[in-house]
Amino acid sequence: MRGLDLKQDELFSYTTLEQRIPNDHPLRPLRRLVDTVLASMDRDFDGLYSRRGRASIAPERLLRASLLQVI
């Protein structure tokens, strides 16, 4: 079962990730581009996951993490 791509803004922190990264950071436009591409693949992701069972980690989250590691 496909998990949801939810942001967890606070986990033992009083500031969000958005507040920590400067607005002019080069990863911000890249994130918008990646989010657009992943949103266009939503139907493809839905077809790959079962409707039953325990929810997995959202594929969008895994792909974003892999891209960040490569960069």
N, CA, C and O atoms as a Tinker XYZ file with bonds, in Angstrom:
   284  protein
     1  N      0.845000   -1.171000    0.000000    73     2
     2  CA     0.000000    0.000000    0.000000    64     1     3
     3  C      0.889000    1.232000    0.000000    63     2     4     5
     4  O      1.847000    1.310000    0.769000    81     3
     5  N      0.584000    2.172000   -0.839000    73     3     6
     6  CA     1.400000    3.381000   -0.987000    64     5     7
     7  C      1.146000    4.338000    0.167000    63     6     8     9
     8  O     -0.002000    4.660000    0.474000    81     7
     9  N      2.219000    4.792000    0.806000    73     7    10
    10  CA     2.108000    5.753000    1.889000    64     9    11
    11  C      1.910000    7.160000    1.366000    63    10    12    13
    12  O      2.103000    7.433000    0.181000    81    11
    13  N      1.524000    8.046000    2.266000    73    11    14
    14  CA     1.301000    9.442000    1.903000    64    13    15
    15  C      2.592000   10.223000    2.002000    63    14    16    17
    16  O      3.470000    9.893000    2.799000    81    15
    17  N      2.703000   11.252000    1.198000    73    15    18
    18  CA     3.878000   12.120000    1.190000    64    17    19
    19  C      3.599000   13.309000    2.102000    63    18    20    21
    20  O      3.357000   14.421000    1.633000    81    19
    21  N      3.634000   13.064000    3.400000    73    19    22
    22  CA     3.329000   14.096000    4.379000    64    21    23
    23  C      4.609000   14.724000    4.909000    63    22    24    25
    24  O      5.618000   14.045000    5.097000    81    23
    25  N      4.553000   16.025000    5.144000    73    23    26
    26  CA     5.677000   16.711000    5.763000    64    25    27
    27  C      5.520000   16.641000    7.275000    63    26    28    29
    28  O      4.434000   16.868000    7.808000    81    27
    29  N      6.593000   16.331000    7.948000    73    27    30
    30  CA     6.583000   16.316000    9.398000    64    29    31
    31  C      7.376000   17.544000    9.833000    63    30    32    33
    32  O      8.601000   17.500000    9.949000    81    31
    33  N      6.661000   18.636000   10.069000    73    31    34
    34  CA     7.321000   19.902000   10.327000    64    33    35
    35  C      8.069000   19.936000   11.648000    63    34    36    37
    36  O      9.154000   20.512000   11.738000    81    35
    37  N      7.506000   19.337000   12.647000    73    35    38
    38  CA     8.134000   19.434000   13.952000    64    37    39
    39  C      8.407000   18.049000   14.530000    63    38    40    41
    40  O      7.499000   17.231000   14.676000    81    39
    41  N      9.645000   17.808000   14.849000    73    39    42
    42  CA    10.028000   16.604000   15.556000    64    41    43
    43  C     11.160000   17.010000   16.482000    63    42    44    45
    44  O     12.322000   17.040000   16.079000    81    43
    45  N     10.823000   17.316000   17.703000    73    43    46
    46  CA    11.796000   17.748000   18.701000    64    45    47
    47  C     12.519000   19.022000   18.266000    63    46    48    49
    48  O     13.700000   19.197000   18.566000    81    47
    49  N     11.824000   19.901000   17.569000    73    47    50
    50  CA    12.434000   21.134000   17.101000    64    49    51
    51  C     11.397000   22.245000   17.158000    63    50    52    53
    52  O     10.200000   22.012000   16.987000    81    51
    53  N     11.870000   23.434000   17.397000    73    51    54
    54  CA    10.955000   24.569000   17.475000    64    53    55
    55  C     10.968000   25.399000   16.198000    63    54    56    57
    56  O     10.191000   26.344000   16.064000    81    55
    57  N     11.833000   25.058000   15.271000    73    55    58
    58  CA    11.857000   25.739000   13.977000    64    57    59
    59  C     11.652000   24.707000   12.878000    63    58    60    61
    60  O     12.083000   23.559000   12.990000    81    59
    61  N     10.996000   25.134000   11.833000    73    59    62
    62  CA    10.751000   24.217000   10.718000    64    61    63
    63  C     11.961000   24.191000    9.794000    63    62    64    65
    64  O     12.831000   25.059000    9.862000    81    63
    65  N     12.000000   23.201000    8.946000    73    63    66
    66  CA    13.066000   23.096000    7.957000    64    65    67
    67  C     13.031000   24.292000    7.015000    63    66    68    69
    68  O     14.076000   24.785000    6.591000    81    67
    69  N     11.830000   24.757000    6.689000    73    67    70
    70  CA    11.684000   25.923000    5.811000    64    69    71
    71  C     12.339000   27.160000    6.413000    63    70    72    73
    72  O     12.878000   27.992000    5.682000    81    71
    73  N     12.300000   27.290000    7.731000    73    71    74
    74  CA    12.914000   28.442000    8.396000    64    73    75
    75  C     14.439000   28.336000    8.433000    63    74    76    77
    76  O     15.125000   29.355000    8.517000    81    75
    77  N     14.956000   27.161000    8.372000    73    75    78
    78  CA    16.410000   26.953000    8.479000    64    77    79
    79  C     17.142000   27.145000    7.155000    63    78    80    81
    80  O     18.327000   27.479000    7.141000    81    79
    81  N     16.444000   26.935000    6.053000    73    79    82
    82  CA    17.086000   27.027000    4.737000    64    81    83
    83  C     16.818000   28.413000    4.159000    63    82    84    85
    84  O     15.661000   28.821000    4.057000    81    83
    85  N     17.857000   29.135000    3.783000    73    83    86
    86  CA    17.659000   30.480000    3.219000    64    85    87
    87  C     16.798000   30.458000    1.954000    63    86    88    89
    88  O     16.813000   29.486000    1.199000    81    87
    89  N     16.056000   31.533000    1.736000    73    87    90
    90  CA    15.176000   31.616000    0.564000    64    89    91
    91  C     15.938000   31.568000   -0.749000    63    90    92    93
    92  O     15.387000   31.133000   -1.761000    81    91
    93  N     17.191000   32.004000   -0.759000    73    91    94
    94  CA    17.962000   32.018000   -1.997000    64    93    95
    95  C     18.852000   30.781000   -2.162000    63    94    96    97
    96  O     19.744000   30.770000   -3.011000    81    95
    97  N     18.620000   29.764000   -1.373000    73    95    98
    98  CA    19.422000   28.540000   -1.461000    64    97    99
    99  C     19.160000   27.849000   -2.803000    63    98   100   101
   100  O     18.010000   27.770000   -3.235000    81    99
   101  N     20.201000   27.350000   -3.466000    73    99   102
   102  CA    20.022000   26.747000   -4.799000    64   101   103
   103  C     19.151000   25.491000   -4.822000    63   102   104   105
   104  O     18.657000   25.112000   -5.884000    81   103
   105  N     18.953000   24.844000   -3.688000    73   103   106
   106  CA    18.105000   23.651000   -3.683000    64   105   107
   107  C     16.617000   23.985000   -3.741000    63   106   108   109
   108  O     15.812000   23.123000   -4.091000    81   107
   109  N     16.241000   25.196000   -3.413000    73   107   110
   110  CA    14.814000   25.550000   -3.422000    64   109   111
   111  C     14.193000   25.449000   -4.817000    63   110   112   113
   112  O     13.148000   24.814000   -4.956000    81   111
   113  N     14.790000   26.051000   -5.866000    73   111   114
   114  CA    14.178000   25.881000   -7.193000    64   113   115
   115  C     14.215000   24.426000   -7.673000    63   114   116   117
   116  O     13.309000   23.975000   -8.372000    81   115
   117  N     15.262000   23.704000   -7.295000    73   115   118
   118  CA    15.348000   22.292000   -7.660000    64   117   119
   119  C     14.223000   21.505000   -6.996000    63   118   120   121
   120  O     13.635000   20.623000   -7.621000    81   119
   121  N     13.921000   21.810000   -5.753000    73   119   122
   122  CA    12.837000   21.123000   -5.041000    64   121   123
   123  C     11.497000   21.366000   -5.733000    63   122   124   125
   124  O     10.692000   20.445000   -5.866000    81   123
   125  N     11.256000   22.602000   -6.171000    73   123   126
   126  CA    10.002000   22.896000   -6.875000    64   125   127
   127  C      9.905000   22.098000   -8.177000    63   126   128   129
   128  O      8.844000   21.575000   -8.516000    81   127
   129  N     11.013000   22.013000   -8.893000    73   127   130
   130  CA    11.042000   21.257000  -10.144000    64   129   131
   131  C     10.790000   19.769000   -9.881000    63   130   132   133
   132  O      9.985000   19.141000  -10.567000    81   131
   133  N     11.476000   19.219000   -8.896000    73   131   134
   134  CA    11.318000   17.801000   -8.552000    64   133   135
   135  C      9.888000   17.517000   -8.098000    63   134   136   137
   136  O      9.313000   16.499000   -8.483000    81   135
   137  N      9.306000   18.401000   -7.287000    73   135   138
   138  CA     7.927000   18.208000   -6.836000    64   137   139
   139  C      6.948000   18.212000   -8.006000    63   138   140   141
   140  O      5.981000   17.451000   -8.009000    81   139
   141  N      7.195000   19.065000   -9.000000    73   139   142
   142  CA     6.338000   19.111000  -10.186000    64   141   143
   143  C      6.429000   17.806000  -10.968000    63   142   144   145
   144  O      5.415000   17.259000  -11.400000    81   143
   145  N      7.639000   17.318000  -11.143000    73   143   146
   146  CA     7.837000   16.059000  -11.878000    64   145   147
   147  C      7.200000   14.894000  -11.119000    63   146   148   149
   148  O      6.531000   14.053000  -11.720000    81   147
   149  N      7.402000   14.844000   -9.821000    73   147   150
   150  CA     6.826000   13.748000   -9.032000    64   149   151
   151  C      5.304000   13.813000   -9.007000    63   150   152   153
   152  O      4.641000   12.776000   -9.005000    81   151
   153  N      4.747000   15.016000   -8.989000    73   151   154
   154  CA     3.287000   15.156000   -9.029000    64   153   155
   155  C      2.738000   14.627000  -10.348000    63   154   156   157
   156  O      1.651000   14.050000  -10.383000    81   155
   157  N      3.476000   14.820000  -11.421000    73   155   158
   158  CA     3.025000   14.311000  -12.720000    64   157   159
   159  C      3.102000   12.784000  -12.790000    63   158   160   161
   160  O      2.461000   12.175000  -13.647000    81   159
   161  N      3.866000   12.170000  -11.914000    73   159   162
   162  CA     4.015000   10.719000  -11.883000    64   161   163
   163  C      3.071000   10.050000  -10.884000    63   162   164   165
   164  O      3.158000    8.842000  -10.663000    81   163
   165  N      2.186000   10.816000  -10.290000    73   163   166
   166  CA     1.303000   10.312000   -9.242000    64   165   167
   167  C      0.493000    9.102000   -9.700000    63   166   168   169
   168  O      0.389000    8.117000   -8.969000    81   167
   169  N     -0.065000    9.165000  -10.869000    73   167   170
   170  CA    -0.879000    8.049000  -11.385000    64   169   171
   171  C     -0.022000    6.796000  -11.596000    63   170   172   173
   172  O     -0.473000    5.677000  -11.352000    81   171
   173  N      1.219000    7.002000  -12.052000    73   171   174
   174  CA     2.130000    5.863000  -12.234000    64   173   175
   175  C      2.442000    5.193000  -10.904000    63   174   176   177
   176  O      2.457000    3.966000  -10.808000    81   175
   177  N      2.690000    6.000000   -9.881000    73   175   178
   178  CA     2.972000    5.447000   -8.555000    64   177   179
   179  C      1.763000    4.682000   -8.015000    63   178   180   181
   180  O      1.914000    3.607000   -7.433000    81   179
   181  N      0.576000    5.232000   -8.208000    73   179   182
   182  CA    -0.632000    4.551000   -7.734000    64   181   183
   183  C     -0.778000    3.161000   -8.350000    63   182   184   185
   184  O     -1.226000    2.227000   -7.685000    81   183
   185  N     -0.404000    3.028000   -9.603000    73   183   186
   186  CA    -0.522000    1.736000  -10.275000    64   185   187
   187  C      0.459000    0.696000   -9.784000    63   186   188   189
   188  O      0.253000   -0.499000   -9.996000    81   187
   189  N      1.527000    1.131000   -9.129000    73   187   190
   190  CA     2.552000    0.201000   -8.661000    64   189   191
   191  C      2.289000   -0.355000   -7.266000    63   190   192   193
   192  O      2.931000   -1.321000   -6.854000    81   191
   193  N      1.358000    0.240000   -6.542000    73   191   194
   194  CA     1.136000   -0.144000   -5.146000    64   193   195
   195  C     -0.218000   -0.800000   -4.957000    63   194   196   197
   196  O     -1.195000   -0.445000   -5.617000    81   195
   197  N     -0.259000   -1.751000   -4.056000    73   195   198
   198  CA    -1.493000   -2.451000   -3.720000    64   197   199
   199  C     -2.409000   -1.525000   -2.919000    63   198   200   201
   200  O     -1.949000   -0.583000   -2.273000    81   199
   201  N     -3.689000   -1.804000   -2.971000    73   199   202
   202  CA    -4.666000   -1.042000   -2.191000    64   201   203
   203  C     -4.801000   -1.583000   -0.770000    63   202   204   205
   204  O     -5.411000   -0.951000    0.092000    81   203
   205  N     -4.224000   -2.762000   -0.538000    73   203   206
   206  CA    -4.347000   -3.395000    0.772000    64   205   207
   207  C     -2.987000   -3.444000    1.453000    63   206   208   209
   208  O     -1.946000   -3.271000    0.819000    81   207
   209  N     -3.023000   -3.683000    2.751000    73   207   210
   210  CA    -1.788000   -3.862000    3.494000    64   209   211
   211  C     -1.337000   -2.606000    4.216000    63   210   212   213
   212  O     -2.037000   -1.594000    4.265000    81   211
   213  N     -0.174000   -2.710000    4.759000    73   211   214
   214  CA     0.407000   -1.607000    5.523000    64   213   215
   215  C      0.997000   -0.573000    4.570000    63   214   216   217
   216  O      1.621000   -0.915000    3.565000    81   215
   217  N      0.790000    0.676000    4.900000    73   215   218
   218  CA     1.293000    1.755000    4.039000    64   217   219
   219  C      2.818000    1.786000    4.055000    63   218   220   221
   220  O      3.448000    1.617000    5.099000    81   219
   221  N      3.391000    2.003000    2.887000    73   219   222
   222  CA     4.842000    2.086000    2.764000    64   221   223
   223  C      5.271000    3.548000    2.878000    63   222   224   225
   224  O      4.446000    4.444000    3.056000    81   223
   225  N      6.562000    3.760000    2.773000    73   223   226
   226  CA     7.073000    5.121000    2.686000    64   225   227
   227  C      6.714000    5.634000    1.297000    63   226   228   229
   228  O      6.858000    4.912000    0.311000    81   227
   229  N      6.253000    6.859000    1.218000    73   227   230
   230  CA     5.839000    7.420000   -0.074000    64   229   231
   231  C      7.005000    7.400000   -1.051000    63   230   232   233
   232  O      8.117000    7.788000   -0.690000    81   231
   233  N      6.772000    6.954000   -2.283000    73   231   234
   234  CA     7.864000    6.893000   -3.260000    64   233   235
   235  C      8.447000    8.273000   -3.549000    63   234   236   237
   236  O      9.636000    8.391000   -3.846000    81   235
   237  N      7.628000    9.311000   -3.466000    73   235   238
   238  CA     8.138000   10.665000   -3.675000    64   237   239
   239  C      9.210000   11.010000   -2.646000    63   238   240   241
   240  O     10.233000   11.614000   -2.969000    81   239
   241  N      8.960000   10.621000   -1.424000    73   239   242
   242  CA     9.914000   10.894000   -0.343000    64   241   243
   243  C     11.223000   10.133000   -0.579000    63   242   244   245
   244  O     12.306000   10.681000   -0.377000    81   243
   245  N     11.121000    8.881000   -1.004000    73   243   246
   246  CA    12.312000    8.079000   -1.266000    64   245   247
   247  C     13.115000    8.629000   -2.441000    63   246   248   249
   248  O     14.345000    8.666000   -2.396000    81   247
   249  N     12.423000    9.053000   -3.485000    73   247   250
   250  CA    13.123000    9.596000   -4.650000    64   249   251
   251  C     13.788000   10.934000   -4.336000    63   250   252   253
   252  O     14.901000   11.201000   -4.791000    81   251
   253  N     13.100000   11.779000   -3.553000    73   251   254
   254  CA    13.715000   13.054000   -3.144000    64   253   255
   255  C     14.977000   12.808000   -2.319000    63   254   256   257
   256  O     15.991000   13.478000   -2.514000    81   255
   257  N     14.912000   11.852000   -1.400000    73   255   258
   258  CA    16.062000   11.533000   -0.550000    64   257   259
   259  C     17.221000   10.998000   -1.390000    63   258   260   261
   260  O     18.373000   11.369000   -1.163000    81   259
   261  N     16.930000   10.142000   -2.344000    73   259   262
   262  CA    17.984000    9.593000   -3.210000    64   261   263
   263  C     18.620000   10.695000   -4.041000    63   262   264   265
   264  O     19.840000   10.730000   -4.196000    81   263
   265  N     17.806000   11.593000   -4.575000    73   263   266
   266  CA    18.350000   12.702000   -5.362000    64   265   267
   267  C     19.241000   13.594000   -4.513000    63   266   268   269
   268  O     20.305000   14.017000   -4.963000    81   267
   269  N     18.821000   13.877000   -3.306000    73   267   270
   270  CA    19.614000   14.706000   -2.403000    64   269   271
   271  C     20.951000   14.047000   -2.074000    63   270   272   273
   272  O     21.971000   14.729000   -1.977000    81   271
   273  N     20.952000   12.732000   -1.902000    73   271   274
   274  CA    22.207000   12.025000   -1.644000    64   273   275
   275  C     23.138000   12.101000   -2.829000    63   274   276   277
   276  O     24.349000   12.231000   -2.650000    81   275
   277  N     22.610000   12.023000   -4.035000    73   275   278
   278  CA    23.433000   12.095000   -5.235000    64   277   279
   279  C     24.054000   13.483000   -5.366000    63   278   280   281
   280  O     25.222000   13.624000   -5.730000    81   279
   281  N     23.254000   14.502000   -5.061000    73   279   282
   282  CA    23.759000   15.878000   -5.168000    64   281   283
   283  C     24.798000   16.128000   -4.106000    63   282   284
   284  O     25.346000   17.227000   -4.025000    81   283
